[in-house]
Amino acid sequence: MLTICVGDSIDLDVNKKVFHLYHQLLKNRHISWLDIVPAYATISIVYDVVIIRQQQFSAFDWMKSQIEKVMSEIQEETIIPSRQVNVPVCYDAEFAWDADRISKEKNISFEELIALHTSKSYHIFMIGFLPGFAYMGPVDPRIATPRISTPRTRVLAGSVGIAGEQTGIYPFNSPGGWNIIGRTPLAVFDLSAAQPVLFQPGDQVKFVPIAKEEFLSFDQSTFNVLDS
Amino acid sequence: MSMEVIKAGIADTFQDTGRYGHQHLGINPGGAMDLVAMHVANALVRNELNEAVLELCFPASVLLFKKPALIAISGANFYAELNGRPVPVNQSITVSAGTELKFTKVAKGVFCYIAIHGGFSLSPWLNSNSTNQKAHAGGWNGRSLQKGDVIEFKNDVSIIDETKMFPWRANVFDFYKEAENIQFLRGLEFDWLHSSSQEKLMKEFFTMTRVRDRMGYRLKGDVLSKQHGELISTSATFGTVQLLPDGQLIILMADHQTTGGYPRVAQVIAADRSKLVQINVGERISFRKISLQDAEDLLLLQRKMLKQIQITCTVHLKDFFNP
């Protein structure tokens, strides 16, 4: 695995550079590149040493030269279209396990919390931790809340949480330490789909508040998930 | 053409060489912990080397063969018995219908592999038969084996219906020799370690603890310390050695998360994964730094040795398949 460090902070501009480079690498993908993994400020390429060594003396040196070539050809002004994904979220008290606590800590009303969480589009910085778990942000500082001190042993699939300035959705039932403020009926991970993960790195995500009745009778086929 | 699980083991799953191309979606590659053993087991039954195999941990499943099969066991030695009769590892074996395979105790190693000629009939997910237990996908219904599971074989090889060991074995000694010496490359955050801790990492012994599974192996040794602050979540891979907040080390394994936030002080070379995987609780290892070029050369040498084993097995099995 070879890692390219673009920066060393959680920063929209740094991550947009990562996203840019990610797309450039995808375009120039070699058969020996098993995985290209963008993260907050880095991109890693998992490569097959054995394939490269059939032609080259050093797989690493060859990888390095290939990547330097790709990086030199990057045109910063090129705009890479990112998808707009709409995610319905029910903020009903039954699903919003930590909303009451955050409201009190932050001295805002429950309605304000929902309004702030749904007021803007979030950028997906990276996908990791669990299959399909997208780290999005940044949330409004007024609702940014550190992880709970003792993680729960079980957070239910679809739960929408906040951790610091990040927000995200649990794709499965899982242990977890994020503050839970709602739940989506949307399957962010669908095993039977050709593309099992709804999100992609670089997507823009907007949360759309829905009532509990809508949550219970939710039909994914009638909801406009992707803005075209 | 099937085998039945008479008694379930603690964590037996089907694995192949792994599921690549999806780590950017948080889907880890998985795959066999000990790829050498997986390849050797496949060579011994004349399969493609990347055919999915059954990976066993101890206590392992008890299996009943409902039809005859050509099998091989490799990796950890769990003192396998066919109908109560001891059978060796790294040898081709024909098994008659109605034979029970069980594993009695750990002689050596941690993960054991069974290959069947023709392979197991599984449900691939994203082009791999590796079991991803987080996503409940791949392998056998996306989970570890349970009592009553009946796994079909892809081929019907009713060649001879008798339990018999072939009179030769694959020599795997060189793959696992000097198991206590684990070779590594500097990790991206190696420099974060205080120089005294860098010395310790390269000179001291570290002991394998009980806290280990397909995701990672925790070691116990002298506490290491670092100077920098926190790492922003970034990629990690099989063999990445992370420094935990308590100053101890964890080595990420096949089911590693795709991203992590602990400093990566070292990276175990790919050629040493198999011997590392088979280190038992309480055994000691030490880390030895080598160059990237040497690491690549060692991996190529390992592939060449495996290819040689495959060729030898094919020659030995020729008469069996074409009498």
Interface residues (C-beta under 8 A of the other chain):
Chain A: M1 T3 C5 D8 S9 I10 Y22 L34 D35 I36 V37 P38 A39 Y40 A41 T42 S44 V46 V49 V50 R53 S58 A59 F60 M126 I127 G128 F129 L130 P131 G132 F133 Y135 F172 F189 L191 P196 V197 F199 Q200 P201
Chain B: Y20 G21 H22 Q23 H24 L25 G26 I27 N28 P29 W125 L126 N132 K134 A135 H136 A137 G142 L188 I232 S233 T234 S235 T237 Q257 T258 T259 G260 Q267 A270 L292 Q293 E296 L299 L300 R303
